[in-house]
Amino acid sequence: MTETLEIVNTKAELVLDGVSKSYGANLAVRSISAEVPAGKVSVIVGPSGCGKSTLLRIISGLDTPTEGSVTFEGSPVTGVPEGLAMVFQDYSRSLFPWMRVAKNVAFPLRHLKPAERAERVQEAIDAVGLAGKEHLYPWEMSGGMQQRVAIARALASHPKLLLMDEPYASVDAQTRADLEDLLLAIQARLGITVLVVTHDIDESVYLADHVIVLSAPPSVVAETIEVDLPRPRDHVTTKTDPRFVEIRGHVTRLLRGAGRPADDGTH
C-alpha cells in the first residue's frame, strides 16, 4: 500500500438538528439531532427498518427532511454537498459492469485533466490494495474486491466526508473483517470524516469513535456513546478488551429496549 495520499480534511463537521421524515402518514424518523465530529469515524446503529438509510439520503442531499435541517461545514445541505462521497451497500449496482476497474474509479473525475485523473485513480487503487487489478471488470472479481473498487472510487474524489450505507452487509464474515480494517487504516492515514450506518452491533463498536444509537421507528436518538477504545484496533485484541465487551453490551441493551430484536453479532 502506498503512502501517497495525503490528509484531505481536518475541519469537516456534520450537524443534524431536529431531522424528521414522513412518507404520507408514515413517520420514518422523528426529530433526530446529532453531531458527527471532524476527522473521526461515527456510526449510526439501529434495528432493521428504523430509517438509517433514509437518514443517510437526507445527510447526502439526495432527499430532504420534512422537518429540521442538516448542515455540513456550517452550510445548510440543500443538495449533494461538495466534498462528499458515498459507498452504497449494493456494490454490484454501484459499479459499471462494462468498465474495467480503473475506469470505474475514474468515473467521477471526468472534470480533471488526464494526468491528474490518472494519478488520483492509481493512488486510490493502491490505497485499497488492488494494484495490478486495474484491467479487470467487476464481474471478474469477488464481492470483497468489488467493494474495494467502490471504496477506491469514493477516495479518488478526495472527500471531506465519506458516507457508507451498510457497506459490508453483502460479504462473508472474513471479508467483512478485512474491509473494516481497511477502512480504519485509510481513515487513520487520510484523516477524513466517516459516517457509517449499520445494524451490526459489533461492527458499530469496532469501527467507531462514537456510536449514535437509534430506536425502533419512528426513530429517535436513544443515546450517543463515546467509544474510548485505543487505536489502532484489531479483531482479536480489540474484541476481547473488557471495554469493548462493556460498550457492546450497552448498545445491545439499548437496542433490545427499543422494541424489536437487533443483530448482536452472535449468530
C-alpha positions, 0 to 999 in steps of 0.5 A: 500500500502506498503512502501517497495520499495525503490528509484531505480534511481536518475541519469537516463537521456534520450537524443534524438538528431536529431531522424528521421524515414522513412518507404520507402518514408514515413517520420514518424518523422523528426529530433526530439531532446529532453531531458527527465530529471532524476527522473521526469515524461515527456510526449510526446503529439501529434495528432493521427498518428504523430509517438509517438509510433514509437518514443517510439520503437526507445527510447526502442531499439526495432527499430532504427532511420534512422537518429540521435541517442538516448542515455540513461545514456550517452550510445548510445541505440543500443538495449533494454537498461538495466534498462528499462521497458515498459507498452504497451497500449494493456494490454490484449496482454501484459499479459499471459492469462494462468498465474495467476497474480503473475506469470505474474509479475514474468515473467521477473525475471526468472534470480533471485533466488526464494526468491528474485523473490518472494519478488520483485513480492509481493512488486510490487503487493502491490505497485499497490494495488492488494494484495490478487489478486495474484491467479487470471488470467487476464481474471478474472479481469477488464481492470483497474486491468489488467493494474495494473498487467502490471504496477506491472510487469514493477516495479518488474524489478526495472527500471531506466526508465519506458516507457508507450505507451498510457497506459490508452487509453483502460479504462473508464474515472474513471479508467483512473483517478485512474491509473494516480494517481497511477502512480504519487504516485509510481513515487513520492515514487520510484523516477524513470524516466517516459516517457509517450506518449499520445494524451490526452491533459489533461492527458499530463498536469496532469501527467507531469513535462514537456510536449514535444509537437509534430506536425502533421507528419512528426513530429517535436518538436513544443515546450517543456513546463515546467509544474510548477504545485505543487505536489502532484496533484489531479483531482479536485484541480489540474484541476481547478488551473488557471495554469493548465487551462493556460498550457492546453490551450497552448498545445491545441493551439499548437496542433490545429496549427499543422494541424489536430484536437487533443483530448482536453479532452472535449468530 
